[in-house]
Amino acid sequence: MGLEDNKRVANFLTKVCGKIKNKKLHNEIRLEFLNHIEELYAANTRKGMSEDMAIEEALRYMGDGDIVGKRLNKIHRQWPDWAIIGGAALLAVFGVILMYLIEANGALYRNNGIFKDSVFHVILGLVALLGFNLFDYRILKRYSKYIYGVTIIAWIFFINTGAYVNGKLYFIAGIGLNFMPMVIVPLIVSLAGLFDVWDWNDKKRLIIAAGLILLPVLLFLRAYSMAYMIVYFISVLLILFISGLRLKQIVPVFVLAGVVSIFFLVQRPYILNRVLTFLNPWNDPDGAGWLHIQMGKLIKSAGIFGKGFEFDPMLLPSVDTDFVFAYIIYTFGWLVAGILVATIAVFIARMIKGAGKVNDSYGKLIAVGFIGILSTRFIWNILMTLGLLPITGLAFPFLSYGGTQLIMDMMIVGYLSNIYRRKEKVCSETVI
C-alpha cells in the first residue's frame, strides 16, 4: 500500500487542496506534496522509526493542512498583471486624446471621424485584452503546426486576392483590416510552440527550422512589408536565443535572411532609395528626402513646452499614424515627449521582468516574441522620428490611429498577462 492510501496522508492532502480555489492545480499539488511526504517518510524510517511514527513525523513537519492550503492559494491566486494592463490602457487613452486634438484642431487635411473611431477601437481592444487574458494559452501548443500552416495558407491567399492601399495589404479594399499586424501574432505563437522542444543539435531539424523561419520572411517581402519583416525577424531571433539555439547556429539563419532581403531590395528600387535617402536626405530635398528634413525642422523648433495645438497640416502628413510622435513633440514639447519615452521604457522593463519569472518554457517563448514585437515598434518609431532610422510604416503602439493594429496590441498585452498570471510552479518548500 502506497502512502497515498494512508488515511492521515490522504486527509492532509484533501485539506491542502480544499483551500486552493484553482482546481486545475490540485493534481499537481497532490503529486508534489505526496513526493515530499514520501521523501520525509523514507528518511524517518532510515532513522529507525516505525511506519506510523515515520508518517506522523513527516506530516508534523509538513504542517497544518488548512494553513498550508491557504498559503498556497495566496501564492497561486491567478491575478492579471495589472501593471502592464494599466500601462497599455494608459497609453491607449492618451492615443484617444491625441486623436481628438488632431481632429479638433485641424491637424489633418481630412476629417473622417478619427476620434470616434479611436474610442470604438479601444473598446474592441479592451474586449480582446480581456478575452486573451482569460483563456488557458497552453492548450494552443499542441496545435502549433496547424496554426502555422493555416497562417501561411491564408497569407498566400490574401497576397494574391487582397487589396494594397498605400502600400499596405488589406483583406478587402475600403475595409480597415490591415493584414500585416494580424499575421505576426499567430506566427509567433506557432513558432514558440514548435521550437519549445526543438532539437537544435539535429542538422536536419536545424534546416527545417530555417525553412519555417525564412518562409514568412519571403512572404513579408512579397507583400511589400519590409518593416514588419524586420519586426518579425527580431522577435523570432529572441525566441531562438531563449529556446537554446547557439549563436553560431543563429548566424547562418541571419545571413541567409539578409541575402534574401538584399535580393528583394534590388528588385524593388524604391525601398533601396528610401534607405539611401535616410543616409543623406539633402540629395533629394524636394522629393524622397522631404519628410526627413521636414520632421527634423519640426521637432527642433518644438522647444521644452511645445508650440501648442495650432498644427498646420502642411507641416507634416500622417500625424495620426506613422508620425504621431513628431506631433507629440511639436505640440507638447520635449518635456512631455521625454516623460512618454520614460513611461514606455518602464512598460517594456515590466514586460521583460514578467517574462523572466515565467517557468513554463512555451509561455516564456511566446512572451519574449511578443515583447520583441512591441519593443521593436516602440523603438523604431521613436528613433525614426528623431532621424536615427529610416522612415517606415511602423505605427506607434497604442497611440497611432488604426483599429487592426491597436486591437492586436491589446491582444498581445492580454496574452502576456495570461502567461504572467500562470507563471508559478507548485513548490511545497515555499509554504512549509
C-alpha positions in Angstrom: 0.0 0.0 0.0 1.4 3.4 -1.0 1.3 6.5 1.2 -1.5 8.0 -1.0 -3.8 5.3 0.5 -2.9 6.2 4.1 -5.8 7.9 5.7 -3.8 10.5 7.5 -1.8 11.4 4.4 -5.0 11.5 2.2 -6.7 13.7 4.8 -3.7 16.1 4.8 -3.8 16.3 1.0 -7.5 16.9 1.0 -7.2 19.7 3.5 -4.5 21.4 1.4 -6.4 21.1 -1.9 -9.7 22.2 -0.2 -8.2 25.6 0.4 -7.0 26.1 -3.1 -9.5 27.7 -5.4 -7.7 26.9 -8.6 -8.8 23.3 -9.1 -6.5 22.8 -12.2 -3.6 22.8 -9.8 -5.0 20.1 -7.4 -3.4 17.1 -9.1 0.0 18.8 -9.4 -0.2 19.9 -5.8 -1.1 16.4 -4.6 1.7 14.8 -6.5 4.3 17.4 -5.3 3.3 17.1 -1.6 3.0 13.3 -1.8 6.5 13.1 -3.2 7.8 15.3 -0.4 6.0 13.3 2.3 7.4 10.1 0.9 10.9 11.5 1.0 10.4 12.5 4.6 8.9 9.1 5.4 11.9 7.3 3.9 14.3 9.5 5.8 12.5 8.8 9.1 12.3 5.0 8.6 16.1 5.0 8.0 16.4 6.6 11.4 14.7 3.5 12.9 11.2 4.9 13.3 8.1 2.7 13.0 5.8 3.2 9.9 3.2 5.0 11.9 5.7 7.2 13.7 7.5 8.0 10.4 4.2 9.1 8.8 3.3 11.1 11.9 6.7 12.9 11.9 6.5 13.6 8.2 3.1 15.2 8.5 4.1 17.2 11.5 7.0 18.6 9.5 4.6 19.5 6.6 2.4 21.5 9.0 -1.3 22.0 9.3 -3.1 21.2 6.0 -5.5 24.1 6.3 -2.8 26.7 6.9 -0.6 25.3 4.1 -3.5 25.3 1.7 -4.3 28.9 2.5 -0.7 29.9 1.8 -0.7 28.0 -1.5 -4.0 29.6 -2.5 -2.5 33.0 -2.0 0.7 32.1 -4.0 -1.3 30.6 -6.9 -4.1 33.1 -7.0 -4.1 34.0 -10.7 -4.4 37.8 -10.7 -4.0 39.6 -14.0 -0.8 41.6 -14.4 -2.3 44.9 -13.6 1.0 46.8 -14.3 1.1 46.0 -18.0 -2.6 46.1 -18.4 -2.7 49.5 -16.7 0.3 50.7 -18.8 -1.4 49.7 -22.0 -4.7 51.2 -21.0 -2.9 54.5 -20.1 -1.2 54.6 -23.5 -4.4 53.8 -25.4 -6.3 56.6 -23.6 -3.6 59.0 -24.4 -3.9 57.9 -28.0 -7.6 58.7 -28.0 -6.9 62.1 -26.6 -4.3 62.7 -29.3 -6.8 61.7 -32.0 -9.3 64.2 -30.5 -6.8 67.0 -30.5 -5.6 66.2 -34.0 -9.2 66.1 -35.3 -10.5 69.1 -33.3 -7.6 71.4 -34.3 -7.5 70.5 -38.0 -4.1 68.9 -38.0 -5.1 66.7 -40.9 -6.4 67.6 -44.4 -9.2 65.1 -43.9 -11.7 65.0 -41.1 -13.0 61.4 -41.1 -14.0 60.9 -37.5 -10.7 59.5 -36.2 -11.7 60.4 -32.6 -14.9 58.4 -32.7 -13.2 55.5 -34.5 -10.4 55.5 -31.9 -12.9 55.2 -29.0 -14.5 52.3 -30.7 -11.1 50.7 -31.4 -10.1 51.0 -27.7 -13.3 49.3 -26.6 -12.7 46.4 -29.0 -9.1 46.3 -27.9 -10.2 46.0 -24.2 -12.5 43.2 -25.2 -9.6 41.4 -27.0 -7.4 42.0 -24.0 -9.9 40.5 -21.6 -10.6 37.5 -23.8 -6.9 36.6 -24.2 -6.2 37.2 -20.6 -8.8 34.6 -19.5 -8.3 31.5 -21.7 -5.6 29.0 -21.0 -2.9 29.7 -23.6 -1.2 26.4 -23.1 -3.9 24.5 -25.0 -2.7 26.1 -28.2 0.7 24.4 -28.0 -0.5 21.1 -29.4 -1.9 22.9 -32.4 1.2 24.9 -33.2 1.9 23.3 -36.6 -1.7 23.7 -37.7 -1.7 27.4 -36.6 1.5 27.9 -38.6 0.1 26.1 -41.7 -3.2 27.9 -41.7 -1.5 31.3 -41.3 0.8 30.6 -44.2 -2.0 29.4 -46.5 -4.2 32.4 -45.6 -1.3 34.7 -46.2 -0.6 33.3 -49.6 -4.3 33.6 -50.5 -4.6 37.2 -49.4 -1.3 38.3 -51.1 -3.0 37.2 -54.4 -6.5 38.4 -53.7 -6.3 41.2 -51.1 -6.0 44.9 -51.9 -3.0 47.1 -51.4 -3.8 50.5 -50.0 -0.9 53.0 -49.5 1.5 50.0 -49.7 -0.4 48.0 -47.0 -2.1 44.7 -47.6 -5.8 44.7 -46.6 -8.4 41.9 -46.8 -10.8 44.0 -48.9 -10.3 47.5 -50.2 -12.2 50.0 -48.2 -12.4 47.8 -45.1 -9.8 48.7 -42.5 -8.4 45.2 -41.8 -4.6 45.5 -42.3 -3.3 42.0 -42.7 0.3 42.6 -41.6 -0.3 43.3 -37.9 -2.7 40.4 -37.8 -0.3 37.8 -39.3 2.6 38.3 -37.0 0.8 37.2 -33.8 -0.1 33.6 -34.9 3.4 33.3 -36.4 5.0 34.0 -33.0 2.5 31.7 -31.1 3.1 28.8 -33.6 6.9 29.1 -33.8 7.1 29.3 -30.0 5.2 26.0 -29.7 7.3 24.3 -32.4 10.7 25.5 -31.1 9.9 24.8 -27.4 11.2 21.2 -27.6 13.2 21.5 -30.8 16.4 19.5 -31.1 18.9 22.2 -32.3 21.7 19.6 -32.5 20.0 17.7 -35.2 21.2 19.1 -38.5 18.1 18.0 -40.4 15.8 19.7 -37.9 18.0 22.8 -38.0 17.4 23.0 -41.7 13.7 22.5 -41.2 13.7 25.3 -38.6 15.5 27.6 -41.0 12.8 26.9 -43.6 10.0 27.6 -41.1 11.6 30.9 -40.2 12.5 32.1 -43.7 9.2 31.3 -45.4 7.4 34.2 -43.6 10.4 36.4 -44.5 9.7 35.7 -48.2 6.0 36.4 -47.7 6.6 39.7 -45.9 8.9 40.8 -48.7 6.4 39.6 -51.3 3.7 41.7 -49.6 6.0 44.8 -49.7 6.3 44.9 -46.0 10.0 45.3 -45.2 9.1 47.0 -41.9 7.0 44.1 -40.5 9.6 41.7 -41.7 12.2 43.4 -39.5 9.8 43.2 -36.5 9.1 39.6 -37.2 12.7 38.6 -37.6 13.9 40.4 -34.5 11.1 38.7 -32.5 12.0 35.3 -33.9 15.7 35.7 -33.1 14.8 36.4 -29.5 12.7 33.2 -29.5 15.6 31.2 -31.0 18.0 32.5 -28.4 15.8 31.7 -25.4 14.9 28.2 -26.9 18.6 27.2 -26.7 19.9 27.8 -30.2 23.6 28.8 -30.0 24.9 32.0 -31.5 27.0 30.2 -34.1 23.8 28.4 -35.2 21.8 31.6 -35.4 24.3 33.5 -37.6 23.7 31.4 -40.8 19.9 32.0 -40.5 20.5 35.7 -40.0 22.9 35.8 -43.0 20.5 33.9 -45.3 17.7 36.2 -44.3 19.9 39.1 -45.1 20.8 37.7 -48.6 17.1 37.2 -49.4 16.3 40.7 -48.2 19.0 42.3 -50.3 17.8 40.3 -53.4 14.3 41.8 -52.9 15.7 45.3 -52.3 17.5 45.1 -55.6 14.2 44.0 -57.2 12.3 46.9 -55.6 14.5 50.1 -56.1 12.0 52.3 -54.2 12.9 50.5 -50.9 16.6 50.9 -51.6 16.0 54.5 -52.4 14.3 55.0 -49.1 17.4 53.7 -47.2 19.7 55.9 -49.3 17.5 58.9 -48.7 17.7 58.3 -44.9 21.5 58.4 -45.2 21.5 61.7 -47.0 18.1 63.4 -47.3 19.5 66.5 -48.8 20.3 64.6 -52.0 16.6 64.9 -52.8 15.2 67.7 -50.5 12.0 68.2 -52.6 11.3 64.6 -53.1 12.1 61.5 -51.1 14.2 63.5 -48.5 11.5 66.0 -47.8 9.9 64.0 -44.9 13.2 63.5 -43.1 14.1 67.2 -43.5 10.7 68.5 -42.5 10.4 66.3 -39.5 13.8 67.3 -38.3 12.9 71.0 -38.6 9.6 70.3 -36.8 11.0 68.6 -33.7 13.9 71.1 -33.4 11.5 74.0 -33.3 9.3 72.4 -30.6 11.2 73.6 -27.5 10.7 72.3 -24.0 7.0 73.0 -23.8 6.0 72.7 -27.5 4.1 75.0 -29.9 0.6 74.3 -28.7 -2.4 72.9 -30.6 -2.3 75.0 -33.7 -0.7 72.5 -36.1 -0.7 73.3 -39.9 -1.5 70.1 -41.9 1.1 71.3 -44.5 3.9 70.9 -41.9 3.7 67.1 -41.9 1.3 64.4 -43.1 0.1 61.3 -41.3 0.5 62.8 -37.8 -2.3 60.5 -36.7 -0.4 57.3 -37.7 3.3 57.0 -38.6 4.3 60.4 -37.3 2.2 60.7 -34.1 5.4 61.0 -32.0 6.5 64.0 -34.1 3.1 65.6 -33.4 3.6 65.0 -29.7 7.0 66.6 -29.6 5.8 69.6 -31.7 2.6 70.1 -29.7 3.6 69.3 -26.1 7.3 69.8 -26.3 10.4 67.7 -25.4 9.3 67.6 -21.7 6.2 65.6 -22.4 8.0 63.5 -25.1 10.7 62.6 -22.5 8.0 61.6 -20.0 6.4 59.4 -22.6 9.6 57.7 -23.5 10.4 57.1 -19.9 6.9 55.6 -19.4 7.4 53.3 -22.4 10.9 52.3 -21.0 9.2 51.3 -17.7 6.5 49.5 -19.6 9.0 47.4 -21.6 11.1 46.7 -18.5 7.9 45.5 -16.7 7.2 43.1 -19.6 10.8 41.8 -19.5 10.7 41.3 -15.8 7.4 39.4 -16.0 8.9 37.1 -18.8 11.9 36.4 -16.6 9.6 34.9 -13.9 7.7 32.6 -16.2 8.6 28.9 -15.5 6.6 27.4 -18.5 9.1 27.3 -21.4 6.3 27.6 -24.0 4.9 30.7 -22.3 8.3 32.2 -21.9 9.0 31.9 -25.7 5.6 33.5 -26.6 6.3 36.3 -24.1 9.7 37.0 -25.4 8.4 37.1 -29.0 5.5 39.4 -28.1 7.9 41.7 -26.2 10.1 41.8 -29.3 7.1 42.9 -31.4 6.1 45.8 -29.2 9.6 46.9 -28.2 10.9 46.9 -31.8 7.9 49.1 -32.9 8.3 51.4 -30.0 12.0 51.9 -30.5 11.8 52.1 -34.3 9.1 54.8 -34.4 10.9 56.9 -31.8 14.3 56.7 -33.5 12.7 57.2 -36.9 11.1 60.4 -35.7 14.5 61.5 -34.3 16.1 60.9 -37.7 18.1 57.9 -36.5 16.4 55.2 -38.5 14.7 55.2 -41.9 11.1 56.1 -42.2 8.8 53.0 -42.4 5.1 52.3 -42.0 5.5 51.0 -38.4 2.8 52.7 -36.3 3.5 53.7 -32.7 2.0 51.0 -30.4 -1.3 52.1 -28.7 -1.0 55.7 -29.8 -1.3 55.7 -33.6 -4.7 55.6 -35.3 -5.6 52.2 -36.7 -8.1 49.7 -35.5 -6.4 46.5 -36.5 -3.0 47.4 -35.0 -4.5 48.7 -31.7 -6.6 45.6 -31.3 -3.6 43.3 -31.9 -1.5 45.4 -29.4 -4.2 45.0 -26.8 -4.5 41.3 -27.6 -0.7 40.9 -27.1 -1.0 42.6 -23.6 -3.9 40.3 -22.7 -1.8 37.3 -23.8 1.2 38.5 -21.8 -0.9 39.0 -18.7 -2.4 35.5 -19.2 1.2 34.0 -19.3 2.4 36.0 -16.3 -0.5 35.1 -14.0 0.2 31.4 -14.7 3.9 31.7 -14.1 4.2 30.0 -10.8 5.1 26.3 -10.3 3.9 24.3 -7.3 6.6 24.2 -4.8 6.0 22.7 -1.3 9.2 24.1 0.1 7.8 27.7 -0.2 4.9 27.0 2.2 6.2 24.6 4.9 
